Amino acid sequence: MTGVDLFVREVSWKTGQGKTILHPLSFDLPAGEVLGIAGANGAGKSTLLRLLYRFLKPKTGEILLDGTDLWHISAREAAKTIAAVLQEQPTDFALTVREIVTLGRRPHATGIAGAGKRDAEIVDDCLGKMDLLSYAKRAFGTLSGGERQRVMVARALAQEPRLLVLDEPTNHLDIRHQLEIVELIADLDITIVTSLHDLNLASRVCDKVLLLHEGRLVAQGMPETVLTPGNIEQAYSVQVRLEQLSASRERYLTFHL
Ligand SMILES: Nc1ncnc2c1ncn2[C@@H]1O[C@H](COP(=O)(O)OP(=O)(O)OP(=O)(O)O)[C@@H](O)[C@H]1O
């Protein structure tokens, strides 16, 4: 499975009352790259993600996947191409973990005999990737917040998307599972757009970062050119110090009021 080329041109969004939440912005993301969306609470990150997984329709502009407008493909084709892991989690508390992950296969249902075996293999593979094989028979409602988050990522992977949209995927996760998900994101060769609050993590995992402030683009490009003290101070109203870890020589940002 390969990623899609994503082109976003002059896309904006307003509420029904006419309040602009996202001012026109443009960016490109070549197939297989990871884009991080950063910005303070209320900056417009989730709104931009909702436009990308076709939950909201842009008021202006267009979103092209491999050159085709996202709104010119069928809902089924969109569901095969794009998977999203959101902050809101399903309320199917009685379903087992395996049943929830199997829901990810729904857009691919063909009715062809034998398809079930391949679906089961994909589901097993995704459960394994997210460290969930021993949870397969547990009811979703009995899981912790972090375990539920991993189930939602496994379901999205089972969809075999070419564009994966993640809203704060490391929320609820302990350090080990945060690192695992970051490594998984870096390893997948599909196109990924993710919002991330942890800017040091964003620097490590993203090919590009887009920084938003009050619904406007502050900067976009490689993490080291976007996540500068000046840009972060503008977007988050905090003092920023850029340091270098002596062992790895990695950039490390610290924040102060
Ligand atoms: N349908 C809507 N009606 C009114 N206001 C909205 C609507 N959707 C979003 N907003 C507002 O737009 C702003 C951006 O919201 P959004 O959820 O995109 O922010 P965010 O950057 O994801 O924030 P957070 O980091 O807190 O999740 C917020 O002030 C939010 O209240």
Ligand as a Chemical Component Dictionary entry (heavy atoms), coordinates in Angstrom:
data_LIG
# 
_chem_comp.id                   LIG 
_chem_comp.type                 NON-POLYMER 
_chem_comp.pdbx_formal_charge   0 
_chem_comp.three_letter_code    LIG 
# 
loop_
_chem_comp_atom.comp_id 
_chem_comp_atom.atom_id 
_chem_comp_atom.alt_atom_id 
_chem_comp_atom.type_symbol 
_chem_comp_atom.charge 
_chem_comp_atom.model_Cartn_x 
_chem_comp_atom.model_Cartn_y 
_chem_comp_atom.model_Cartn_z 
_chem_comp_atom.pdbx_ordinal 
LIG N1  N1  N 0 -18.752 24.118 14.463 1  
LIG C1  C1  C 0 -18.177 25.104 15.159 2  
LIG N2  N2  N 0 -18.885 26.148 15.613 3  
LIG C2  C2  C 0 -18.306 27.158 16.321 4  
LIG N3  N3  N 0 -16.996 27.201 16.622 5  
LIG C3  C3  C 0 -16.233 26.183 16.194 6  
LIG C4  C4  C 0 -16.763 25.087 15.448 7  
LIG N4  N4  N 0 -15.757 24.238 15.171 8  
LIG C5  C5  C 0 -14.648 24.778 15.738 9  
LIG N5  N5  N 0 -14.938 25.943 16.337 10 
LIG C6  C6  C 0 -13.993 26.816 17.043 11 
LIG O1  O1  O 0 -12.884 26.977 16.194 12 
LIG C7  C7  C 0 -11.678 27.026 16.928 13 
LIG C8  C8  C 0 -10.717 25.971 16.409 14 
LIG O2  O2  O 0 -11.182 24.703 16.818 15 
LIG P1  P1  P 0 -10.326 23.387 16.608 16 
LIG O3  O3  O 0 -11.071 22.260 17.268 17 
LIG O4  O4  O 0 -10.018 23.249 15.173 18 
LIG O5  O5  O 0 -9.004  23.758 17.432 19 
LIG P2  P2  P 0 -7.744  22.860 17.805 20 
LIG O6  O6  O 0 -6.543  23.600 17.330 21 
LIG O7  O7  O 0 -7.936  21.478 17.337 22 
LIG O8  O8  O 0 -7.776  22.925 19.403 23 
LIG P3  P3  P 0 -7.381  21.867 20.562 24 
LIG O9  O9  O 0 -5.865  21.880 20.636 25 
LIG O10 O10 O 0 -7.982  22.504 21.787 26 
LIG O11 O11 O 0 -7.976  20.537 20.227 27 
LIG C9  C9  C 0 -12.069 26.853 18.388 28 
LIG O12 O12 O 0 -12.135 28.122 18.986 29 
LIG C10 C10 C 0 -13.427 26.206 18.319 30 
LIG O13 O13 O 0 -14.214 26.547 19.428 31 
# 
loop_
_chem_comp_bond.comp_id 
_chem_comp_bond.atom_id_1 
_chem_comp_bond.atom_id_2 
_chem_comp_bond.value_order 
_chem_comp_bond.pdbx_ordinal 
LIG N1  C1  SING 1  
LIG C1  N2  SING 2  
LIG C1  C4  DOUB 3  
LIG N2  C2  DOUB 4  
LIG C2  N3  SING 5  
LIG N3  C3  DOUB 6  
LIG C3  C4  SING 7  
LIG C3  N5  SING 8  
LIG C4  N4  SING 9  
LIG N4  C5  DOUB 10 
LIG C5  N5  SING 11 
LIG N5  C6  SING 12 
LIG C6  O1  SING 13 
LIG C6  C10 SING 14 
LIG O1  C7  SING 15 
LIG C7  C8  SING 16 
LIG C7  C9  SING 17 
LIG C8  O2  SING 18 
LIG O2  P1  SING 19 
LIG P1  O3  DOUB 20 
LIG P1  O4  SING 21 
LIG P1  O5  SING 22 
LIG O5  P2  SING 23 
LIG P2  O6  DOUB 24 
LIG P2  O7  SING 25 
LIG P2  O8  SING 26 
LIG O8  P3  SING 27 
LIG P3  O9  DOUB 28 
LIG P3  O10 SING 29 
LIG P3  O11 SING 30 
LIG C9  O12 SING 31 
LIG C9  C10 SING 32 
LIG C10 O13 SING 33 
# 
